Amino acid sequence: MTESDVTREGLRGVRPGSHAHPGRNAGPWRRRRRGERPMVPPAEFTSYYGKPVINRPVWSSPDIPGYLFLGGLAGASSLLGAGAQLTGRPSLARTAKAGAFGAGCLSMVALVHDLGRPARFANMLRVLKVSSPMSVGSWLLSGYVPAAGVAAACALTGRFPLIGAAATGGAALLGPPVAAYTAALISDTAVPAWHDGYPEMPFVFAGSAATAAGGLGLLGTSLLAASPAEAVPARNLGLFGACLELAAAARMTRRIGMVAEPYHSGRGGAYMKAGEVLAVLGVAGSLAGAAGPPLSSAGQRFAGAQSLGRLLSGPRGRVVTAVSGAALLAASAATRWGIFHAGMASADDPKYTVVPQRERLARRVA
C-alpha cells in the first residue's frame, strides 16, 4: 500500500468493514446526491403485517348487543311502571312491569349464553368488586330480576298489593343502575370507539333505555286499548329518551374525531343511521298520536282539524301509537347494535389505537 492508495473515502479498492460508519465523511459522492429525490417514501403508520394492536373482545352477537338493549329496556321500564302505579294508570303499570321482568330475564339469558356456562355467572357472585363494572352489574341483575318478577306477578294477578308495592319500589330503585351500568362496562375496555367516548356513553345508554321503555309503554297501552291518558307518561319518556340519545351520540362522535369513523361507516354506521331514522319516525308518530280535537275556537278555523283529531283519537290513532312505539323500540335496539359493531370495527383496525396515542403524545410534548 502506498500513499496514492489512500483517498478521502478510504483505501482504494477496499470495501468498508463492520466498523464503518455510513454517512460519515461521504465526501463529494454524498454531496452530488444531496439534491436528488429520496427513493424511500416518508414513514407512515403501519402495524406488523396489518395485524390489530389490541385483541378484540370475545363477545359475540346477538348475545351481547341483546344483553345491552334488554338490560336498558328492563331498568327504564321498572321506573316507568312505578310512576304509572303512583299516578293511577293500571294498564301502563302492568305493561311496564311485565316488560321489565321479561326483558330482565332475557338479558340474563343472553349474558349466560355468551359466558358459555351458567356456573360462570354464579362464580361472579362469589365476591363484590366495586372497581369492576361486570361484578357490580352481576350483583345488580341478581337483585333486580327477582324484584321485577314479584312486582310483575302482583300487578298481573292483583294479589298481595303491599308486597307488590315494595317490589315495585325496589325494582324502580335498581332500575336506573341496571339501565346505565353497561355503559361503564364497555367504556372500561381498550376498544377505542368505546373507551374514547366514556364521558357521553352513559347518557347515550340512559337515553336509549328511556326510548325503549317509552316505546314499550306506547305499544302496550295501544294493544290493551287503554285510554289516551294512560300513554302520556310513556310518550313523554320516549320523547325525552330519543332527544337525549341523539344529542349525546352526536356530541360523542363529534368530540372523539377520527375514532368515530366506525359509527358512520360499515355495519356499525348502518345500525346507527337506522336508529336515528327510527327514532325520528317514532317521535313524529307519538306526537301525531297525541293529537286530539281542537279545544279552542281558534283551532276550529283550520279546515279538517276536528276530523283529524277524531281520526287520531280513535282506533286508527291507536294504530299510529302502536307503530310509533315499535319504532322507538327498534331505534333503541339499532343504537345498541350499532355501538357494538362500531367498537368491534375500531378494535380490528390498528390506526384507531395508534394514531390517537401519537396525537396525545404530540400534544403533551408541545
Secondary structure, 3 states (H helix, E strand, C coil): CCHHHEECCEECCCCCCCCCCCCCCCHHHHHHCCCCCCCCCCCCCCCHHHCCCCCCCCCCCCHHHHHHHHHHHHHHHHHHHHHHHHCCCHHHHHHHHHHHHHHHHHHHHHHHHHHCCHHHHHHHHHCCCCCCHHHHHHHHHHHHHHHHHHHHHHHHHCCCHHHHHHHHHHHHHHHHHHHHHHHHHHHCCCCHHHHCCCCCHHHHHHHHHHHHHHHHHHHHHHHCCCCHHHHHHHHHHHHHHHHHHHHHHHHHHHHCHHHHHHHCCHHHHHHHHHHHHHHHHHHHHHHHHCCCCCCCCCHHHCCCHHHHHHHHHCHHHHHHHHHHHHHHHHHHHHHHHHHHHHHHHHHHCCHHHHHHHHHHHHHHHC
